[in-house]
């Protein structure tokens, strides 16, 4: 997911996507501990998507305060 795509989303859509990614991350971590994950790179990709979303949320928060 690209930052431009995230910036085009509404706040509600971003929060929903963030919750989905956190749930997916939990499932992947659990599966990884059980040796059921075929693609370990997916865990890192989800983590980076979460970071991108949190960055955009923080940008919006700072823009409102100025």
N, CA, C, O and CB atoms as a CASP TS submission, in Angstrom:
PFRMAT TS
TARGET T0000
AUTHOR 0000-0000-0000
METHOD Language model
MODEL 1
PARENT N/A
ATOM      1  N   UNK     1       0.849  -1.170   0.000  1.00  0.00           N
ATOM      2  CA  UNK     1       0.000   0.000   0.000  1.00  0.00           C
ATOM      3  C   UNK     1       0.896   1.234   0.000  1.00  0.00           C
ATOM      4  O   UNK     1       1.830   1.345   0.794  1.00  0.00           O
ATOM      5  CB  UNK     1      -0.967  -0.003   1.221  1.00  0.00           C
ATOM      6  N   UNK     2       0.591   2.155  -0.906  1.00  0.00           N
ATOM      7  CA  UNK     2       1.405   3.358  -1.037  1.00  0.00           C
ATOM      8  C   UNK     2       0.867   4.469  -0.138  1.00  0.00           C
ATOM      9  O   UNK     2      -0.335   4.540   0.113  1.00  0.00           O
ATOM     10  CB  UNK     2       1.444   3.825  -2.501  1.00  0.00           C
ATOM     11  N   UNK     3       1.754   5.331   0.342  1.00  0.00           N
ATOM     12  CA  UNK     3       1.305   6.440   1.196  1.00  0.00           C
ATOM     13  C   UNK     3       0.283   7.351   0.506  1.00  0.00           C
ATOM     14  O   UNK     3      -0.609   7.892   1.159  1.00  0.00           O
ATOM     15  CB  UNK     3       2.502   7.268   1.631  1.00  0.00           C
ATOM     16  N   UNK     4       0.413   7.516  -0.810  1.00  0.00           N
ATOM     17  CA  UNK     4      -0.554   8.353  -1.532  1.00  0.00           C
ATOM     18  C   UNK     4      -1.955   7.761  -1.454  1.00  0.00           C
ATOM     19  O   UNK     4      -2.941   8.486  -1.323  1.00  0.00           O
ATOM     20  CB  UNK     4      -0.134   8.515  -3.001  1.00  0.00           C
ATOM     21  N   UNK     5      -2.031   6.432  -1.535  1.00  0.00           N
ATOM     22  CA  UNK     5      -3.327   5.755  -1.432  1.00  0.00           C
ATOM     23  C   UNK     5      -3.935   5.959  -0.047  1.00  0.00           C
ATOM     24  O   UNK     5      -5.142   6.153   0.093  1.00  0.00           O
ATOM     25  CB  UNK     5      -3.176   4.250  -1.729  1.00  0.00           C
ATOM     26  N   UNK     6      -3.093   5.913   0.958  1.00  0.00           N
ATOM     27  CA  UNK     6      -3.570   6.089   2.329  1.00  0.00           C
ATOM     28  C   UNK     6      -4.059   7.516   2.538  1.00  0.00           C
ATOM     29  O   UNK     6      -5.082   7.735   3.187  1.00  0.00           O
ATOM     30  CB  UNK     6      -2.458   5.750   3.342  1.00  0.00           C
ATOM     31  N   UNK     7      -3.329   8.490   1.989  1.00  0.00           N
ATOM     32  CA  UNK     7      -3.710   9.895   2.158  1.00  0.00           C
ATOM     33  C   UNK     7      -5.055  10.206   1.504  1.00  0.00           C
ATOM     34  O   UNK     7      -5.754  11.127   1.926  1.00  0.00           O
ATOM     35  CB  UNK     7      -2.634  10.804   1.576  1.00  0.00           C
ATOM     36  N   UNK     8      -5.418   9.435   0.467  1.00  0.00           N
ATOM     37  CA  UNK     8      -6.691   9.648  -0.222  1.00  0.00           C
ATOM     38  C   UNK     8      -7.872   9.044   0.531  1.00  0.00           C
ATOM     39  O   UNK     8      -9.024   9.320   0.197  1.00  0.00           O
ATOM     40  CB  UNK     8      -6.626   9.063  -1.615  1.00  0.00           C
ATOM     41  N   UNK     9      -7.598   8.229   1.538  1.00  0.00           N
ATOM     42  CA  UNK     9      -8.659   7.569   2.295  1.00  0.00           C
ATOM     43  C   UNK     9      -9.193   8.490   3.389  1.00  0.00           C
ATOM     44  O   UNK     9      -8.496   9.389   3.859  1.00  0.00           O
ATOM     45  CB  UNK     9      -8.146   6.255   2.907  1.00  0.00           C
ATOM     46  N   UNK    10     -10.441   8.246   3.783  1.00  0.00           N
ATOM     47  CA  UNK    10     -11.012   9.008   4.895  1.00  0.00           C
ATOM     48  C   UNK    10     -10.471   8.447   6.208  1.00  0.00           C
ATOM     49  O   UNK    10      -9.874   7.371   6.238  1.00  0.00           O
ATOM     50  CB  UNK    10     -12.575   8.957   4.870  1.00  0.00           C
ATOM     51  N   UNK    11     -10.686   9.184   7.278  1.00  0.00           N
ATOM     52  CA  UNK    11     -10.190   8.759   8.593  1.00  0.00           C
ATOM     53  C   UNK    11     -10.812   7.425   9.008  1.00  0.00           C
ATOM     54  O   UNK    11     -10.130   6.570   9.572  1.00  0.00           O
ATOM     55  CB  UNK    11     -10.492   9.836   9.655  1.00  0.00           C
ATOM     56  N   UNK    12     -12.098   7.248   8.730  1.00  0.00           N
ATOM     57  CA  UNK    12     -12.773   6.001   9.096  1.00  0.00           C
ATOM     58  C   UNK    12     -12.207   4.822   8.305  1.00  0.00           C
ATOM     59  O   UNK    12     -12.028   3.732   8.848  1.00  0.00           O
ATOM     60  CB  UNK    12     -14.289   6.120   8.858  1.00  0.00           C
ATOM     61  N   UNK    13     -11.928   5.046   7.025  1.00  0.00           N
ATOM     62  CA  UNK    13     -11.354   3.984   6.201  1.00  0.00           C
ATOM     63  C   UNK    13      -9.955   3.614   6.684  1.00  0.00           C
ATOM     64  O   UNK    13      -9.584   2.440   6.699  1.00  0.00           O
ATOM     65  CB  UNK    13     -11.307   4.415   4.729  1.00  0.00           C
ATOM     66  N   UNK    14      -9.189   4.618   7.077  1.00  0.00           N
ATOM     67  CA  UNK    14      -7.836   4.365   7.564  1.00  0.00           C
ATOM     68  C   UNK    14      -7.883   3.561   8.858  1.00  0.00           C
ATOM     69  O   UNK    14      -7.127   2.604   9.023  1.00  0.00           O
ATOM     70  CB  UNK    14      -7.078   5.691   7.783  1.00  0.00           C
ATOM     71  N   UNK    15      -8.761   3.941   9.771  1.00  0.00           N
ATOM     72  CA  UNK    15      -8.878   3.216  11.038  1.00  0.00           C
ATOM     73  C   UNK    15      -9.312   1.772  10.800  1.00  0.00           C
ATOM     74  O   UNK    15      -8.808   0.857  11.451  1.00  0.00           O
ATOM     75  CB  UNK    15      -9.878   3.921  11.973  1.00  0.00           C
ATOM     76  N   UNK    16     -10.248   1.562   9.867  1.00  0.00           N
ATOM     77  CA  UNK    16     -10.708   0.210   9.562  1.00  0.00           C
ATOM     78  C   UNK    16      -9.569  -0.619   8.977  1.00  0.00           C
ATOM     79  O   UNK    16      -9.383  -1.777   9.350  1.00  0.00           O
ATOM     80  CB  UNK    16     -11.897   0.249   8.586  1.00  0.00           C
ATOM     81  N   UNK    17      -8.811  -0.024   8.062  1.00  0.00           N
ATOM     82  CA  UNK    17      -7.685  -0.732   7.444  1.00  0.00           C
ATOM     83  C   UNK    17      -6.608  -1.051   8.487  1.00  0.00           C
ATOM     84  O   UNK    17      -6.009  -2.126   8.459  1.00  0.00           O
ATOM     85  CB  UNK    17      -7.083   0.110   6.296  1.00  0.00           C
ATOM     86  N   UNK    18      -6.369  -0.120   9.394  1.00  0.00           N
ATOM     87  CA  UNK    18      -5.383  -0.342  10.451  1.00  0.00           C
ATOM     88  C   UNK    18      -5.795  -1.520  11.329  1.00  0.00           C
ATOM     89  O   UNK    18      -4.962  -2.356  11.680  1.00  0.00           O
ATOM     90  CB  UNK    18      -5.213   0.926  11.307  1.00  0.00           C
ATOM     91  N   UNK    19      -7.064  -1.587  11.680  1.00  0.00           N
ATOM     92  CA  UNK    19      -7.559  -2.704  12.493  1.00  0.00           C
ATOM     93  C   UNK    19      -7.427  -4.031  11.751  1.00  0.00           C
ATOM     94  O   UNK    19      -7.064  -5.046  12.346  1.00  0.00           O
ATOM     95  CB  UNK    19      -9.024  -2.470  12.888  1.00  0.00           C
ATOM     96  N   UNK    20      -7.726  -4.021  10.435  1.00  0.00           N
ATOM     97  CA  UNK    20      -7.583  -5.236   9.633  1.00  0.00           C
ATOM     98  C   UNK    20      -6.129  -5.709   9.617  1.00  0.00           C
ATOM     99  O   UNK    20      -5.847  -6.897   9.777  1.00  0.00           O
ATOM    100  CB  UNK    20      -8.078  -4.992   8.197  1.00  0.00           C
ATOM    101  N   UNK    21      -5.221  -4.765   9.421  1.00  0.00           N
ATOM    102  CA  UNK    21      -3.806  -5.122   9.353  1.00  0.00           C
ATOM    103  C   UNK    21      -3.285  -5.634  10.692  1.00  0.00           C
ATOM    104  O   UNK    21      -2.485  -6.569  10.729  1.00  0.00           O
ATOM    105  CB  UNK    21      -2.985  -3.924   8.905  1.00  0.00           C
ATOM    106  N   UNK    22      -3.730  -5.034  11.785  1.00  0.00           N
ATOM    107  CA  UNK    22      -3.299  -5.504  13.104  1.00  0.00           C
ATOM    108  C   UNK    22      -3.792  -6.926  13.358  1.00  0.00           C
ATOM    109  O   UNK    22      -3.071  -7.749  13.922  1.00  0.00           O
ATOM    110  CB  UNK    22      -3.812  -4.560  14.208  1.00  0.00           C
ATOM    111  N   UNK    23      -5.023  -7.209  12.937  1.00  0.00           N
ATOM    112  CA  UNK    23      -5.566  -8.555  13.100  1.00  0.00           C
ATOM    113  C   UNK    23      -4.787  -9.548  12.234  1.00  0.00           C
ATOM    114  O   UNK    23      -4.465 -10.653  12.670  1.00  0.00           O
ATOM    115  CB  UNK    23      -7.070  -8.584  12.736  1.00  0.00           C
ATOM    116  N   UNK    24      -4.492  -9.132  11.002  1.00  0.00           N
ATOM    117  CA  UNK    24      -3.725  -9.995  10.109  1.00  0.00           C
ATOM    118  C   UNK    24      -2.322 -10.246  10.669  1.00  0.00           C
ATOM    119  O   UNK    24      -1.808 -11.362  10.589  1.00  0.00           O
ATOM    120  CB  UNK    24      -3.635  -9.369   8.706  1.00  0.00           C
ATOM    121  N   UNK    25      -1.713  -9.213  11.230  1.00  0.00           N
ATOM    122  CA  UNK    25      -0.386  -9.350  11.819  1.00  0.00           C
ATOM    123  C   UNK    25      -0.413 -10.351  12.976  1.00  0.00           C
ATOM    124  O   UNK    25       0.487 -11.180  13.106  1.00  0.00           O
ATOM    125  CB  UNK    25       0.132  -7.983  12.304  1.00  0.00           C
ATOM    126  N   UNK    26      -1.434 -10.272  13.803  1.00  0.00           N
ATOM    127  CA  UNK    26      -1.563 -11.209  14.919  1.00  0.00           C
ATOM    128  C   UNK    26      -1.663 -12.644  14.408  1.00  0.00           C
ATOM    129  O   UNK    26      -0.997 -13.543  14.919  1.00  0.00           O
ATOM    130  CB  UNK    26      -2.795 -10.861  15.776  1.00  0.00           C
ATOM    131  N   UNK    27      -2.505 -12.848  13.391  1.00  0.00           N
ATOM    132  CA  UNK    27      -2.679 -14.193  12.839  1.00  0.00           C
ATOM    133  C   UNK    27      -1.381 -14.715  12.229  1.00  0.00           C
ATOM    134  O   UNK    27      -1.040 -15.887  12.388  1.00  0.00           O
ATOM    135  CB  UNK    27      -3.789 -14.195  11.786  1.00  0.00           C
ATOM    136  N   UNK    28      -0.659 -13.832  11.529  1.00  0.00           N
ATOM    137  CA  UNK    28       0.596 -14.254  10.915  1.00  0.00           C
ATOM    138  C   UNK    28       1.640 -14.609  11.968  1.00  0.00           C
ATOM    139  O   UNK    28       2.366 -15.591  11.816  1.00  0.00           O
ATOM    140  CB  UNK    28       1.129 -13.159  10.000  1.00  0.00           C
ATOM    141  N   UNK    29       1.719 -13.823  13.023  1.00  0.00           N
ATOM    142  CA  UNK    29       2.677 -14.122  14.092  1.00  0.00           C
ATOM    143  C   UNK    29       2.349 -15.450  14.764  1.00  0.00           C
ATOM    144  O   UNK    29       3.237 -16.248  15.061  1.00  0.00           O
ATOM    145  CB  UNK    29       2.688 -12.994  15.134  1.00  0.00           C
ATOM    146  N   UNK    30       1.075 -15.668  14.994  1.00  0.00           N
ATOM    147  CA  UNK    30       0.655 -16.919  15.624  1.00  0.00           C
ATOM    148  C   UNK    30       0.977 -18.097  14.713  1.00  0.00           C
ATOM    149  O   UNK    30       1.508 -19.110  15.168  1.00  0.00           O
ATOM    150  CB  UNK    30      -0.854 -16.888  15.953  1.00  0.00           C
ATOM    151  N   UNK    31       0.658 -17.966  13.430  1.00  0.00           N
ATOM    152  CA  UNK    31       0.941 -19.036  12.475  1.00  0.00           C
ATOM    153  C   UNK    31       2.438 -19.266  12.331  1.00  0.00           C
ATOM    154  O   UNK    31       2.887 -20.400  12.165  1.00  0.00           O
ATOM    155  CB  UNK    31       0.331 -18.708  11.114  1.00  0.00           C
ATOM    156  N   UNK    32       3.201 -18.193  12.396  1.00  0.00           N
ATOM    157  CA  UNK    32       4.651 -18.303  12.274  1.00  0.00           C
ATOM    158  C   UNK    32       5.237 -19.100  13.433  1.00  0.00           C
ATOM    159  O   UNK    32       6.160 -19.893  13.246  1.00  0.00           O
ATOM    160  CB  UNK    32       5.288 -16.914  12.215  1.00  0.00           C
ATOM    161  N   UNK    33       4.705 -18.890  14.614  1.00  0.00           N
ATOM    162  CA  UNK    33       5.215 -19.623  15.772  1.00  0.00           C
ATOM    163  C   UNK    33       4.884 -21.108  15.680  1.00  0.00           C
ATOM    164  O   UNK    33       5.559 -21.943  16.283  1.00  0.00           O
ATOM    165  CB  UNK    33       4.643 -19.040  17.063  1.00  0.00           C
ATOM    166  N   UNK    34       3.846 -21.427  14.925  1.00  0.00           N
ATOM    167  CA  UNK    34       3.451 -22.823  14.744  1.00  0.00           C
ATOM    168  C   UNK    34       4.070 -23.420  13.479  1.00  0.00           C
ATOM    169  O   UNK    34       3.772 -24.556  13.108  1.00  0.00           O
ATOM    170  CB  UNK    34       1.926 -22.936  14.685  1.00  0.00           C
ATOM    171  N   UNK    35       4.941 -22.637  12.818  1.00  0.00           N
ATOM    172  CA  UNK    35       5.623 -23.055  11.585  1.00  0.00           C
ATOM    173  C   UNK    35       4.643 -23.322  10.440  1.00  0.00           C
ATOM    174  O   UNK    35       4.861 -24.238   9.647  1.00  0.00           O
ATOM    175  CB  UNK    35       6.454 -24.308  11.849  1.00  0.00           C
ATOM    176  N   UNK    36       3.571 -22.538  10.344  1.00  0.00           N
ATOM    177  CA  UNK    36       2.567 -22.734   9.306  1.00  0.00           C
ATOM    178  C   UNK    36       2.635 -21.671   8.216  1.00  0.00           C
ATOM    179  O   UNK    36       1.930 -21.779   7.213  1.00  0.00           O
ATOM    180  CB  UNK    36       1.192 -22.741   9.921  1.00  0.00           C
ATOM    181  N   UNK    37       3.466 -20.647   8.391  1.00  0.00           N
ATOM    182  CA  UNK    37       3.544 -19.570   7.412  1.00  0.00           C
ATOM    183  C   UNK    37       4.509 -19.976   6.306  1.00  0.00           C
ATOM    184  O   UNK    37       5.645 -20.368   6.573  1.00  0.00           O
ATOM    185  CB  UNK    37       3.993 -18.239   8.078  1.00  0.00           C
ATOM    186  N   UNK    38       4.043 -19.879   5.051  1.00  0.00           N
ATOM    187  CA  UNK    38       4.897 -20.223   3.924  1.00  0.00           C
ATOM    188  C   UNK    38       5.765 -19.040   3.506  1.00  0.00           C
ATOM    189  O   UNK    38       6.898 -19.226   3.061  1.00  0.00           O
ATOM    190  CB  UNK    38       4.051 -20.695   2.747  1.00  0.00           C
ATOM    191  N   UNK    39       5.236 -17.824   3.648  1.00  0.00           N
ATOM    192  CA  UNK    39       5.952 -16.638   3.197  1.00  0.00           C
ATOM    193  C   UNK    39       6.196 -15.716   4.389  1.00  0.00           C
ATOM    194  O   UNK    39       5.322 -14.938   4.771  1.00  0.00           O
ATOM    195  CB  UNK    39       5.159 -15.900   2.079  1.00  0.00           C
ATOM    196  N   UNK    40       7.378 -15.808   4.968  1.00  0.00           N
ATOM    197  CA  UNK    40       7.697 -14.997   6.141  1.00  0.00           C
ATOM    198  C   UNK    40       7.825 -13.518   5.806  1.00  0.00           C
ATOM    199  O   UNK    40       7.689 -12.678   6.696  1.00  0.00           O
ATOM    200  CB  UNK    40       8.978 -15.484   6.773  1.00  0.00           C
ATOM    201  N   UNK    41       8.081 -13.180   4.552  1.00  0.00           N
ATOM    202  CA  UNK    41       8.207 -11.780   4.145  1.00  0.00           C
ATOM    203  C   UNK    41       6.882 -11.044   4.309  1.00  0.00           C
ATOM    204  O   UNK    41       6.861  -9.821   4.443  1.00  0.00           O
ATOM    205  CB  UNK    41       8.687 -11.685   2.691  1.00  0.00           C
ATOM    206  N   UNK    42       5.795 -11.775   4.299  1.00  0.00           N
ATOM    207  CA  UNK    42       4.477 -11.162   4.453  1.00  0.00           C
ATOM    208  C   UNK    42       4.332 -10.501   5.817  1.00  0.00           C
ATOM    209  O   UNK    42       3.644  -9.488   5.943  1.00  0.00           O
ATOM    210  CB  UNK    42       3.380 -12.205   4.259  1.00  0.00           C
ATOM    211  N   UNK    43       4.966 -11.058   6.828  1.00  0.00           N
ATOM    212  CA  UNK    43       4.913 -10.476   8.174  1.00  0.00           C
ATOM    213  C   UNK    43       5.524  -9.080   8.161  1.00  0.00           C
ATOM    214  O   UNK    43       4.957  -8.147   8.729  1.00  0.00           O
ATOM    215  CB  UNK    43       5.652 -11.379   9.194  1.00  0.00           C
ATOM    216  N   UNK    44       6.665  -8.938   7.522  1.00  0.00           N
ATOM    217  CA  UNK    44       7.324  -7.637   7.420  1.00  0.00           C
ATOM    218  C   UNK    44       6.545  -6.651   6.584  1.00  0.00           C
ATOM    219  O   UNK    44       6.521  -5.458   6.885  1.00  0.00           O
ATOM    220  CB  UNK    44       8.694  -7.799   6.843  1.00  0.00           C
ATOM    221  N   UNK    45       5.908  -7.140   5.539  1.00  0.00           N
ATOM    222  CA  UNK    45       5.114  -6.271   4.676  1.00  0.00           C
ATOM    223  C   UNK    45       3.929  -5.693   5.445  1.00  0.00           C
ATOM    224  O   UNK    45       3.633  -4.504   5.325  1.00  0.00           O
ATOM    225  CB  UNK    45       4.623  -7.042   3.437  1.00  0.00           C
ATOM    226  N   UNK    46       3.264  -6.507   6.216  1.00  0.00           N
ATOM    227  CA  UNK    46       2.130  -6.044   7.019  1.00  0.00           C
ATOM    228  C   UNK    46       2.605  -5.038   8.063  1.00  0.00           C
ATOM    229  O   UNK    46       1.941  -4.031   8.309  1.00  0.00           O
ATOM    230  CB  UNK    46       1.418  -7.236   7.705  1.00  0.00           C
ATOM    231  N   UNK    47       3.749  -5.312   8.670  1.00  0.00           N
ATOM    232  CA  UNK    47       4.307  -4.397   9.676  1.00  0.00           C
ATOM    233  C   UNK    47       4.606  -3.032   9.053  1.00  0.00           C
ATOM    234  O   UNK    47       4.326  -1.997   9.659  1.00  0.00           O
ATOM    235  CB  UNK    47       5.594  -4.993  10.298  1.00  0.00           C
ATOM    236  N   UNK    48       5.173  -3.030   7.846  1.00  0.00           N
ATOM    237  CA  UNK    48       5.478  -1.764   7.175  1.00  0.00           C
ATOM    238  C   UNK    48       4.205  -1.021   6.767  1.00  0.00           C
ATOM    239  O   UNK    48       4.164   0.208   6.829  1.00  0.00           O
ATOM    240  CB  UNK    48       6.349  -2.016   5.943  1.00  0.00           C
ATOM    241  N   UNK    49       3.168  -1.751   6.352  1.00  0.00           N
ATOM    242  CA  UNK    49       1.890  -1.106   6.021  1.00  0.00           C
ATOM    243  C   UNK    49       1.287  -0.438   7.254  1.00  0.00           C
ATOM    244  O   UNK    49       0.740   0.661   7.160  1.00  0.00           O
ATOM    245  CB  UNK    49       0.898  -2.135   5.437  1.00  0.00           C
ATOM    246  N   UNK    50       1.385  -1.092   8.399  1.00  0.00           N
ATOM    247  CA  UNK    50       0.889  -0.504   9.646  1.00  0.00           C
ATOM    248  C   UNK    50       1.658   0.777   9.951  1.00  0.00           C
ATOM    249  O   UNK    50       1.067   1.780  10.351  1.00  0.00           O
ATOM    250  CB  UNK    50       1.017  -1.510  10.825  1.00  0.00           C
ATOM    251  N   UNK    51       2.964   0.743   9.763  1.00  0.00           N
ATOM    252  CA  UNK    51       3.790   1.930  10.018  1.00  0.00           C
ATOM    253  C   UNK    51       3.419   3.066   9.072  1.00  0.00           C
ATOM    254  O   UNK    51       3.377   4.225   9.485  1.00  0.00           O
ATOM    255  CB  UNK    51       5.283   1.590   9.872  1.00  0.00           C
ATOM    256  N   UNK    52       3.151   2.746   7.812  1.00  0.00           N
ATOM    257  CA  UNK    52       2.753   3.783   6.850  1.00  0.00           C
ATOM    258  C   UNK    52       1.442   4.440   7.269  1.00  0.00           C
ATOM    259  O   UNK    52       1.304   5.661   7.207  1.00  0.00           O
ATOM    260  CB  UNK    52       2.614   3.186   5.438  1.00  0.00           C
ATOM    261  N   UNK    53       0.491   3.630   7.691  1.00  0.00           N
ATOM    262  CA  UNK    53      -0.804   4.165   8.105  1.00  0.00           C
ATOM    263  C   UNK    53      -0.643   5.049   9.335  1.00  0.00           C
ATOM    264  O   UNK    53      -1.228   6.130   9.405  1.00  0.00           O
ATOM    265  CB  UNK    53      -1.797   3.023   8.393  1.00  0.00           C
ATOM    266  N   UNK    54       0.142   4.597  10.298  1.00  0.00           N
ATOM    267  CA  UNK    54       0.352   5.401  11.504  1.00  0.00           C
ATOM    268  C   UNK    54       1.062   6.708  11.176  1.00  0.00           C
ATOM    269  O   UNK    54       0.797   7.729  11.810  1.00  0.00           O
ATOM    270  CB  UNK    54       1.159   4.613  12.538  1.00  0.00           C
ATOM    271  N   UNK    55       1.955   6.690  10.199  1.00  0.00           N
ATOM    272  CA  UNK    55       2.652   7.906   9.788  1.00  0.00           C
ATOM    273  C   UNK    55       1.678   8.910   9.195  1.00  0.00           C
ATOM    274  O   UNK    55       1.743  10.096   9.515  1.00  0.00           O
ATOM    275  CB  UNK    55       3.753   7.580   8.777  1.00  0.00           C
ATOM    276  N   UNK    56       0.778   8.453   8.337  1.00  0.00           N
ATOM    277  CA  UNK    56      -0.208   9.349   7.730  1.00  0.00           C
ATOM    278  C   UNK    56      -1.146   9.905   8.796  1.00  0.00           C
ATOM    279  O   UNK    56      -1.496  11.085   8.755  1.00  0.00           O
ATOM    280  CB  UNK    56      -1.014   8.612   6.638  1.00  0.00           C
ATOM    281  N   UNK    57      -1.553   9.078   9.744  1.00  0.00           N
ATOM    282  CA  UNK    57      -2.414   9.563  10.828  1.00  0.00           C
ATOM    283  C   UNK    57      -1.707  10.644  11.636  1.00  0.00           C
ATOM    284  O   UNK    57      -2.324  11.638  12.018  1.00  0.00           O
ATOM    285  CB  UNK    57      -2.831   8.402  11.749  1.00  0.00           C
ATOM    286  N   UNK    58      -0.426  10.457  11.894  1.00  0.00           N
ATOM    287  CA  UNK    58       0.344  11.456  12.650  1.00  0.00           C
ATOM    288  C   UNK    58       0.506  12.741  11.839  1.00  0.00           C
ATOM    289  O   UNK    58       0.447  13.834  12.403  1.00  0.00           O
ATOM    290  CB  UNK    58       1.731  10.893  13.036  1.00  0.00           C
ATOM    291  N   UNK    59       0.709  12.628  10.529  1.00  0.00           N
ATOM    292  CA  UNK    59       0.799  13.812   9.671  1.00  0.00           C
ATOM    293  C   UNK    59      -0.482  14.631   9.762  1.00  0.00           C
ATOM    294  O   UNK    59      -0.446  15.857   9.874  1.00  0.00           O
ATOM    295  CB  UNK    59       1.071  13.406   8.208  1.00  0.00           C
ATOM    296  N   UNK    60      -1.611  13.937   9.711  1.00  0.00           N
ATOM    297  CA  UNK    60      -2.900  14.634   9.793  1.00  0.00           C
ATOM    298  C   UNK    60      -3.073  15.305  11.149  1.00  0.00           C
ATOM    299  O   UNK    60      -3.576  16.425  11.235  1.00  0.00           O
ATOM    300  CB  UNK    60      -4.056  13.658   9.540  1.00  0.00           C
ATOM    301  N   UNK    61      -2.658  14.620  12.201  1.00  0.00           N
ATOM    302  CA  UNK    61      -2.770  15.178  13.548  1.00  0.00           C
ATOM    303  C   UNK    61      -1.927  16.447  13.680  1.00  0.00           C
ATOM    304  O   UNK    61      -2.381  17.440  14.248  1.00  0.00           O
ATOM    305  CB  UNK    61      -2.337  14.139  14.601  1.00  0.00           C
ATOM    306  N   UNK    62      -0.729  16.415  13.167  1.00  0.00           N
ATOM    307  CA  UNK    62       0.150  17.584  13.242  1.00  0.00           C
ATOM    308  C   UNK    62      -0.363  18.728  12.376  1.00  0.00           C
ATOM    309  O   UNK    62      -0.209  19.895  12.737  1.00  0.00           O
ATOM    310  CB  UNK    62       1.565  17.208  12.818  1.00  0.00           C
ATOM    311  N   UNK    63      -0.969  18.405  11.239  1.00  0.00           N
ATOM    312  CA  UNK    63      -1.505  19.440  10.355  1.00  0.00           C
ATOM    313  C   UNK    63      -2.680  20.165  11.010  1.00  0.00           C
ATOM    314  O   UNK    63      -2.874  21.360  10.786  1.00  0.00           O
ATOM    315  CB  UNK    63      -1.942  18.827   9.017  1.00  0.00           C
ATOM    316  N   UNK    64      -3.459  19.454  11.812  1.00  0.00           N
ATOM    317  CA  UNK    64      -4.598  20.073  12.488  1.00  0.00           C
ATOM    318  C   UNK    64      -4.147  20.998  13.606  1.00  0.00           C
ATOM    319  O   UNK    64      -4.827  21.978  13.910  1.00  0.00           O
ATOM    320  CB  UNK    64      -5.529  19.004  13.043  1.00  0.00           C
ATOM    321  N   UNK    65      -3.018  20.702  14.217  1.00  0.00           N
ATOM    322  CA  UNK    65      -2.534  21.494  15.346  1.00  0.00           C
ATOM    323  C   UNK    65      -1.852  22.782  14.926  1.00  0.00           C
ATOM    324  O   UNK    65      -1.650  23.671  15.753  1.00  0.00           O
ATOM    325  CB  UNK    65      -1.587  20.680  16.166  1.00  0.00           C
ATOM    326  N   UNK    66      -1.494  22.897  13.658  1.00  0.00           N
ATOM    327  CA  UNK    66      -0.801  24.119  13.226  1.00  0.00           C
ATOM    328  C   UNK    66      -1.739  25.107  12.601  1.00  0.00           C
ATOM    329  O   UNK    66      -1.314  26.185  12.185  1.00  0.00           O
ATOM    330  CB  UNK    66       0.297  23.790  12.250  1.00  0.00           C
TER
END
